């Protein structure tokens, strides 16, 4: 994948990470974030370490928002 395309995909992912979602949407939001990470890793766009780091961000955001609810 071209670096510019990856940068756009990652920017979109971070935008989704920062979206405000309702309590009833948290599980789907979290699943979508993780699915995107899996797709990027499967396509070879990111490596295992990058995928791990993004999963940690997604999981932390999910935990934080779940605790706030």
C-alpha positions in Angstrom: 0.0 0.0 0.0 1.2 3.5 -0.8 2.3 5.4 2.2 -0.2 8.2 1.5 -3.1 5.7 1.3 -2.0 4.2 4.6 -1.8 7.6 6.2 -5.3 8.4 5.1 -6.6 5.0 6.4 -4.9 5.5 9.7 -6.2 9.1 10.0 -9.7 7.8 9.3 -9.2 5.1 12.0 -8.1 7.7 14.5 -11.1 9.9 13.6 -13.4 6.9 14.2 -11.6 6.2 17.5 -12.4 9.8 18.7 -16.0 9.6 17.6 -18.7 10.1 20.2 -20.9 7.0 20.3 -23.8 6.2 22.5 -23.7 3.5 25.2 -25.7 1.1 23.0 -23.2 1.5 20.1 -20.0 0.9 22.1 -19.7 -2.8 21.2 -20.2 -2.2 17.5 -17.9 0.8 17.5 -15.2 -1.3 19.2 -15.7 -4.2 16.8 -15.4 -1.9 13.8 -12.1 -0.5 15.1 -10.7 -3.9 15.7 -11.9 -5.2 12.3 -10.2 -2.3 10.5 -7.0 -3.2 12.3 -7.3 -6.8 11.3 -7.9 -5.8 7.7 -4.9 -3.5 7.6 -2.7 -6.3 9.1 -4.1 -8.9 6.8 -3.3 -6.7 3.8 0.2 -6.2 4.9 -0.3 -2.4 5.4 0.7 -2.6 9.1 2.9 -5.1 10.9 2.1 -7.1 14.0 3.5 -4.5 16.4 1.5 -1.6 14.8 -1.6 -3.8 15.0 -1.0 -4.5 18.6 -0.5 -0.8 19.4 -3.8 0.1 17.6 -5.7 -2.7 19.4 -4.4 -1.3 22.7 -5.7 2.1 21.8 -9.1 0.7 20.8 -9.4 -1.4 23.9 -8.4 1.4 26.2 -10.9 3.8 24.5 -13.6 1.1 24.8 -12.8 0.5 28.5 -12.8 4.2 29.3 -16.1 4.9 27.5 -17.7 1.8 29.2 -16.7 3.1 32.6 -18.1 6.5 31.9 -21.5 5.1 30.9 
